[in-house]
Amino acid sequence: MKMAKAIRQQAATAERVAASSVDADVADQMKSLAHAFRAQAEIIKKKQKKKKKK
């Protein structure tokens, strides 16, 4: 599995945990984590595209 896809799956998992959490602080932390995972996946994807162009 490609790294960006794996990180996006982690983001989805974090979002599911956030949605099912009864603790608001935990939900907020998991939403932040999901956001960070998605940002990291985008960075990886951009780097991969840049390498392919060379």
JOTAQUI-V895998 format. One record per residue. N is the residue number from 1. PSI is psi in whole degrees, -180 to 180 (none if undefined). NEAR is the number of other ideal C-beta (glycine too) atoms within 12 Angstrom. D_FIRST is the distance of its C-alpha to the first C-alpha in whole Angstrom. Layout:
n->N psi->PSI near->NEAR d_first->D_FIRST
n->N psi->PSI near->NEAR d_first->D_FIRST
This chain:
n->1 psi->140 near->9 d_first->0
n->2 psi->150 near->12 d_first->4
n->3 psi->-46 near->18 d_first->6
n->4 psi->-40 near->23 d_first->9
n->5 psi->-41 near->17 d_first->7
n->6 psi->-41 near->16 d_first->7
n->7 psi->-38 near->26 d_first->10
n->8 psi->-36 near->24 d_first->11
n->9 psi->-38 near->19 d_first->11
n->10 psi->-39 near->24 d_first->13
n->11 psi->-43 near->27 d_first->15
n->12 psi->-40 near->20 d_first->16
n->13 psi->-45 near->18 d_first->16
n->14 psi->-38 near->27 d_first->19
n->15 psi->-39 near->23 d_first->21
n->16 psi->-42 near->17 d_first->21
n->17 psi->-42 near->22 d_first->23
n->18 psi->-42 near->25 d_first->25
n->19 psi->-30 near->15 d_first->26
n->20 psi->-3 near->13 d_first->27
n->21 psi->138 near->18 d_first->28
n->22 psi->-15 near->10 d_first->32
n->23 psi->118 near->12 d_first->33
n->24 psi->-37 near->11 d_first->33
n->25 psi->-42 near->12 d_first->32
n->26 psi->-42 near->17 d_first->29
n->27 psi->-44 near->20 d_first->28
n->28 psi->-41 near->16 d_first->28
n->29 psi->-41 near->17 d_first->26
n->30 psi->-35 near->26 d_first->23
n->31 psi->-41 near->22 d_first->24
n->32 psi->-41 near->19 d_first->24
n->33 psi->-43 near->25 d_first->21
n->34 psi->-43 near->27 d_first->19
n->35 psi->-44 near->21 d_first->21
n->36 psi->-40 near->19 d_first->20
n->37 psi->-45 near->28 d_first->16
n->38 psi->-39 near->24 d_first->16
n->39 psi->-42 near->18 d_first->18
n->40 psi->-40 near->21 d_first->16
n->41 psi->-39 near->25 d_first->13
n->42 psi->-42 near->19 d_first->16
n->43 psi->-45 near->17 d_first->17
n->44 psi->-44 near->21 d_first->14
n->45 psi->-42 near->20 d_first->13
n->46 psi->-40 near->15 d_first->17
n->47 psi->-39 near->16 d_first->17
n->48 psi->-41 near->17 d_first->14
n->49 psi->-38 near->13 d_first->17
n->50 psi->-41 near->11 d_first->20
n->51 psi->-39 near->10 d_first->18
n->52 psi->-31 near->9 d_first->18
n->53 psi->-25 near->8 d_first->22
n->54 psi->none near->7 d_first->23
